[in-house]
Amino acid sequence: MMENKKEKYELLCRQVEQLIAGETDEMAVFSNVAAALKEAFPQEFFWVGFYRVVDNELLLGPFQGSVACYHIGYGKGVCGTAWATGETQVVPDVEQFPGHIACSSLSRSEIVVPIFGVDGLVHGVIDIDSTELATFDMTDACYLEKIAKILAKQLQY
């Protein structure tokens, strides 16, 4: 299973690079990358999307899954914590995360990866939820961080 996950991510990274090559519109890029992530891990990923830093808050961007929260404050919930700390958040059980924002009661575990610009600031986050506990690990973190770098480079953050 682990090798299969790495292989899926290796392929996904190559696909994302090809998929977004030449496209500079943030919404278009995020829309297709959200779909690609969801399609790559349909059983594991319940919700896949992006939040963008807009007017000093995280604003919902393109996603695949059920309805979601529109606005998340700096340092609030898993997404806001990833933004504030600049660190990937791997949460095996969202019920145990202080201040977790429950956009869906079906979410049990979550990973949030910051997307950095060349200025060193977080411009957005990749947010992925699972209906199962402990879905995400350091393999997910490593490859989603690679995807975040691919996105930042293409969008010239």
MARZA-227113 format. One record per residue: x, y, z of N, C-alpha, C in turn; residue in three letters; residue number from 1; chain. Coordinates in pm, whole numbers, plus 50000, padded with zeros to 5 digits. Atoms other than C-alpha are relative to their C-alpha. Layout:
# residues N
PALO   nc1   nc2   nc3  cac1  cac2  cac3   cc1   cc2   cc3 residu num chaine
PALO     X     Y     Z     X     Y     Z     X     Y     Z    ALA NUM      A
...
END
This chain:
# residues 157
PALO   nc1   nc2   nc3  cac1  cac2  cac3   cc1   cc2   cc3 residu num chaine
PALO 50083 49879 50000 50000 50000 50000 50087 50125 50000    MET   1      A
PALO 49916 49882 49990 50273 50249 50095 50068 50031 49867    MET   2      A
PALO 49933 49978 50129 50465 50200 49770 49897 50045 49896    GLU   3      A
PALO 50105 49960 50091 50139 50227 49580 49965 50148 50018    ASN   4      A
PALO 50030 49860 49971 50069 50562 49750 50109 50089 49942    LYS   5      A
PALO 49889 49921 50055 50416 50693 49658 49994 50004 49849    LYS   6      A
PALO 50011 50007 50146 50372 50575 49300 49886 50088 49949    GLU   7      A
PALO 50113 49915 50039 50031 50744 49280 50040 50148 50006    LYS   8      A
PALO 49959 49860 49985 50181 51069 49408 50105 50040 49897    TYR   9      A
PALO 49899 49970 50102 50481 51050 49172 49931 50029 49866    GLU  10      A
PALO 50075 49982 50123 50243 51012 48879 49918 50129 50007    LEU  11      A
PALO 50083 49881 49982 50014 51283 49017 50082 50128 49985    LEU  12      A
PALO 49914 49882 50012 50301 51533 49046 50030 50029 49853    CYS  13      A
PALO 49972 49983 50144 50390 51477 48680 49873 50048 49927    ARG  14      A
PALO 50126 49962 50064 50023 51504 48579 49964 50145 50030    GLN  15      A
PALO 50030 49862 49961 49976 51829 48774 50087 50098 49922    VAL  16      A
PALO 49911 49912 50077 50281 51984 48607 49951 50016 49857    GLU  17      A
PALO 50048 49995 50138 50146 51894 48262 49863 50068 49991    GLN  18      A
PALO 50136 49946 49999 49787 51987 48350 49998 50152 50007    LEU  19      A
PALO 50005 49855 49977 49869 52341 48460 50102 50077 49916    ILE  20      A
PALO 49899 49933 50083 50154 52415 48217 49934 50105 49911    ALA  21      A
PALO 50050 49892 50084 50090 52751 48050 49878 50073 50052    GLY  22      A
PALO 50119 49935 49944 49788 52840 48266 50039 50085 50120    GLU  23      A
PALO 49964 49909 49891 49818 53140 48498 49879 50044 50082    THR  24      A
PALO 50118 49961 49923 49459 53185 48617 49988 49911 50124    ASP  25      A
PALO 50000 50072 49874 49451 53086 48983 49878 49909 50016    GLU  26      A
PALO 50122 50080 49983 49089 52967 48987 49997 49880 49906    MET  27      A
PALO 49998 50110 50096 49132 52757 48675 50098 49891 50044    ALA  28      A
PALO 49898 50095 49955 49451 52597 48805 49952 49923 50123    VAL  29      A
PALO 50047 50065 49878 49306 52527 49151 49884 49905 49972    PHE  30      A
PALO 50115 50086 50033 48987 52383 48998 50046 49865 49946    SER  31      A
PALO 49955 50125 50059 49167 52126 48787 50090 49920 50094    ASN  32      A
PALO 49914 50074 49906 49422 52038 49056 49914 49936 50110    VAL  33      A
PALO 50091 50061 49902 49141 51981 49310 49938 49873 49941    ALA  34      A
PALO 50059 50117 50066 48978 51745 49060 50102 49888 49985    ALA  35      A
PALO 49896 50102 50018 49307 51567 48988 50033 49930 50132    ALA  36      A
PALO 49973 50059 49869 49374 51514 49360 49887 49905 50041    LEU  37      A
PALO 50116 50082 49961 49022 51381 49422 49995 49872 49916    LYS  38      A
PALO 50004 50117 50088 49042 51148 49121 50115 49902 50031    GLU  39      A
PALO 49885 50087 49970 49385 51015 49226 49975 49916 50125    ALA  40      A
PALO 50026 50070 49873 49259 50916 49574 49850 50005 50033    PHE  41      A
PALO 50145 49986 49979 48880 50875 49544 49947 49935 50127    PRO  42      A
PALO 50045 50067 49877 48846 50638 49840 50053 50069 50124    GLN  43      A
PALO 49933 49941 49884 49086 50820 50071 49957 50144 50026    GLU  44      A
PALO 50026 49856 49986 48996 51185 50004 49851 50029 49987    PHE  45      A
PALO 50142 49965 49996 48644 51292 50105 49979 50142 49946    PHE  46      A
PALO 50010 49860 50042 48703 51665 50045 50139 50049 49963    TRP  47      A
PALO 49873 49947 50047 48980 51834 49847 49976 50142 49951    VAL  48      A
PALO 50020 49864 50049 49013 52206 49800 50110 50095 50041    GLY  49      A
PALO 49905 49892 49975 49193 52533 49833 49933 50113 50075    PHE  50      A
PALO 50037 49872 49939 49165 52835 50056 50109 50097 49963    TYR  51      A
PALO 49907 49897 50042 49326 53156 49935 50004 50112 50102    ARG  52      A
PALO 49989 49885 49911 49458 53440 50148 49948 50122 49924    VAL  53      A
PALO 50064 49882 50058 49230 53734 50064 49955 50090 50114    VAL  54      A
PALO 50040 49902 49898 49189 54047 50278 50020 49947 50142    ASP  55      A
PALO 49959 50046 49867 49367 53892 50578 49912 49890 50059    ASN  56      A
PALO 50071 50121 49956 49155 53575 50594 50016 49896 49890    GLU  57      A
PALO 50003 50104 50102 49136 53243 50415 49860 49997 49940    LEU  58      A
PALO 50127 50001 50071 48864 53250 50152 49992 49872 49916    LEU  59      A
PALO 50023 50125 50073 48720 52932 50002 50029 50018 49852    LEU  60      A
PALO 49972 50003 50142 48853 52853 49657 49939 49875 49940    GLY  61      A
PALO 50053 50119 50065 48783 52571 49414 50019 49874 50085    PRO  62      A
PALO 49993 50124 49922 48710 52233 49572 49918 49892 49936    PHE  63      A
PALO 50079 50118 50038 48570 51885 49518 49948 49941 50130    GLN  64      A
PALO 50058 50056 49878 48328 51756 49780 49877 50076 50043    GLY  65      A
PALO 50120 49936 49947 48043 51873 49999 50027 50148 50033    SER  66      A
PALO 49988 49857 49972 47976 52236 50091 50101 50024 50112    VAL  67      A
PALO 49891 49970 49907 48245 52411 50294 49985 50140 50058    ALA  68      A
PALO 49996 49867 49938 48315 52711 50514 50057 50101 49900    CYS  69      A
PALO 49952 49895 50091 48362 53035 50320 50125 50069 50052    TYR  70      A
PALO 49894 49917 49943 48592 53223 50557 50063 49930 50120    HIS  71      A
PALO 49928 50054 49885 48861 53105 50801 50102 50104 50044    ILE  72      A
PALO 49911 49899 49946 49051 53342 51026 50143 49949 50020    GLY  73      A
PALO 49858 50028 49976 49426 53357 51077 50015 49925 50133    TYR  74      A
PALO 49978 50080 49879 49525 53085 51326 49879 49920 50045    GLY  75      A
PALO 50122 50071 49962 49172 52939 51335 49992 49865 49929    LYS  76      A
PALO 50016 50133 50058 49113 52567 51280 50130 49948 49941    GLY  77      A
PALO 49881 50063 50058 49352 52343 51090 50056 50088 49887    VAL  78      A
PALO 49954 49916 50111 49366 52568 50781 50067 50128 50050    CYS  79      A
PALO 49943 49877 49946 49426 52886 50978 50129 49977 50076    GLY  80      A
PALO 49877 50035 49930 49692 52711 51186 50113 49977 49901    THR  81      A
PALO 49898 50021 50104 49878 52599 50872 50046 50134 49944    ALA  82      A
PALO 49967 49866 50047 49864 52958 50750 50087 50074 50101    TRP  83      A
PALO 49929 49925 49895 49981 53105 51081 50140 49944 50028    ALA  84      A
PALO 49871 50062 49967 50263 52855 51142 50089 49980 49878    THR  85      A
PALO 49924 50030 50122 50366 52804 50780 50044 49855 49994    GLY  86      A
PALO 49964 50141 49994 50377 52432 50854 49882 49913 49961    GLU  87      A
PALO 50102 50098 50035 50187 52137 50711 49941 49942 50128    THR  88      A
PALO 50071 50056 49885 49926 52015 50957 49944 49863 49962    GLN  89      A
PALO 50051 50136 50019 49867 51638 50967 49919 49967 50126    VAL  90      A
PALO 50089 50018 49885 49566 51573 51191 49932 49864 49990    VAL  91      A
PALO 50057 50136 50007 49486 51203 51256 49855 49993 50047    PRO  92      A
PALO 50136 49999 49946 49166 51288 51449 49960 50145 50023    ASP  93      A
PALO 50038 49859 49991 49002 51626 51394 49932 50034 50133    VAL  94      A
PALO 50067 49977 49871 48805 51584 51718 50101 50037 50109    GLU  95      A
PALO 49895 49972 49901 49137 51610 51906 50077 50129 49969    GLN  96      A
PALO 49928 49877 50037 49251 51929 51727 49931 50119 50065    PHE  97      A
PALO 50062 49885 49932 49191 52235 51947 49950 50105 49900    PRO  98      A
PALO 50056 49897 50086 48959 52479 51771 49966 49954 49860    GLY  99      A
PALO 50035 50052 50133 48882 52248 51478 49867 50060 49954    HIS 100      A
PALO 50122 49946 50059 48624 52404 51247 49934 49888 49921    ILE 101      A
PALO 50068 50113 50064 48374 52136 51148 49910 50050 49887    ALA 102      A
PALO 50082 49964 50116 48257 52229 50799 49910 49883 49963    CYS 103      A
PALO 50081 50120 50021 48133 51871 50766 50022 49905 50117    SER 104      A
PALO 49990 50096 49890 48057 51627 51046 50058 49867 49954    SER 105      A
PALO 49945 50124 50053 48180 51348 50816 50153 49997 50004    LEU 106      A
PALO 49853 49992 49999 48541 51469 50832 50055 49943 50130    SER 107      A
PALO 49940 50063 49881 48753 51256 51069 50149 50030 50012    ARG 108      A
PALO 49859 49963 49999 49113 51334 50966 50023 50100 49888    SER 109      A
PALO 49979 49888 50093 49270 51619 50772 50149 50026 49983    GLU 110      A
PALO 49865 49949 50024 49588 51749 50614 49985 50135 49932    ILE 111      A
PALO 50001 49867 50061 49651 52114 50529 50144 50040 49973    VAL 112      A
PALO 49865 49967 50045 49956 52227 50331 50003 50146 49954    VAL 113      A
PALO 49989 49861 50045 50057 52594 50298 50064 50009 49861    PRO 114      A
PALO 49942 49969 50130 50136 52735 49954 50073 50133 50014    ILE 115      A
PALO 49916 49882 49978 50426 52980 49976 50032 50073 49870    PHE 116      A
PALO 49952 49920 50111 50517 53265 49747 50150 50021 50013    GLY 117      A
PALO 49856 49971 49995 50871 53376 49663 50031 50101 50112    VAL 118      A
PALO 49984 49905 49890 50814 53644 49929 50004 49931 50137    ASP 119      A
PALO 49997 50075 49875 50804 53367 50191 49867 49998 50073    GLY 120      A
PALO 50131 49995 49937 50441 53440 50274 49910 49888 49948    LEU 121      A
PALO 50098 50100 50041 50157 53189 50264 49892 50071 49918    VAL 122      A
PALO 50100 49941 50090 49928 53270 49971 49870 49920 49998    HIS 123      A
PALO 50117 50086 49995 49686 52983 50026 50037 49867 50061    GLY 124      A
PALO 49975 50134 49946 49650 52628 50150 49925 49896 49918    VAL 125      A
PALO 50068 50119 50052 49565 52286 50013 49938 49933 50123    ILE 126      A
PALO 50072 50060 49888 49302 52130 50242 49938 49870 49952    ASP 127      A
PALO 50057 50129 50037 49213 51760 50226 49947 49931 50126    ILE 128      A
PALO 50065 50069 49889 48973 51573 50453 49970 49855 49962    ASP 129      A
PALO 50037 50139 50017 48899 51204 50500 49890 49964 50099    SER 130      A
PALO 50104 50049 49909 48603 51024 50654 50055 49895 50096    THR 131      A
PALO 49936 50100 49914 48848 50780 50816 50103 50068 50090    GLU 132      A
PALO 49896 49951 49910 49079 50839 51113 50138 49968 49943    LEU 133      A
PALO 49857 50024 50030 49456 50868 51056 50027 49964 49854    ALA 134      A
PALO 49981 50026 50143 49436 50873 50676 50134 50053 49951    THR 135      A
PALO 49885 49929 50055 49731 51108 50627 50127 49977 50081    PHE 136      A
PALO 49871 50023 49936 50100 51059 50699 50106 50088 49935    ASP 137      A
PALO 49891 49918 50052 50440 51202 50611 50017 49983 49849    MET 138      A
PALO 49996 50016 50145 50417 51057 50259 49905 50101 49935    THR 139      A
PALO 50096 49901 50050 50105 51267 50197 50060 50140 50013    ASP 140      A
PALO 49944 49867 49975 50276 51570 50352 50110 50032 49899    ALA 141      A
PALO 49888 49981 50092 50589 51529 50137 49952 50031 49859    CYS 142      A
PALO 50043 49983 50138 50408 51496 49807 49904 50118 49983    TYR 143      A
PALO 50088 49884 50011 50140 51756 49876 50081 50130 50010    LEU 144      A
PALO 49911 49885 49997 50419 51999 49965 50067 50020 49864    GLU 145      A
PALO 49945 49990 50136 50573 51920 49624 49896 50062 49907    LYS 146      A
PALO 50107 49945 50084 50239 51994 49459 49979 50148 50031    ILE 147      A
PALO 50012 49859 49963 50214 52321 49654 50110 50083 49934    ALA 148      A
PALO 49888 49929 50066 50557 52420 49515 49977 50011 49850    LYS 149      A
PALO 50032 49997 50143 50450 52329 49161 49896 50109 49973    ILE 150      A
PALO 50104 49898 50016 50141 52547 49202 50057 50140 50016    LEU 151      A
PALO 49942 49868 49974 50333 52841 49349 50088 50046 49884    ALA 152      A
PALO 49913 49966 50113 50586 52829 49068 49918 50038 49877    LYS 153      A
PALO 50083 49974 50119 50323 52812 48794 49921 50130 50014    GLN 154      A
PALO 50082 49880 49978 50110 53089 48948 50084 50123 50032    LEU 155      A
PALO 49904 49892 49975 50422 53300 49011 49967 50078 50127    GLN 156      A
PALO 50025 49938 49869 50341 53366 49376 50126 50064 50052    TYR 157      A
END
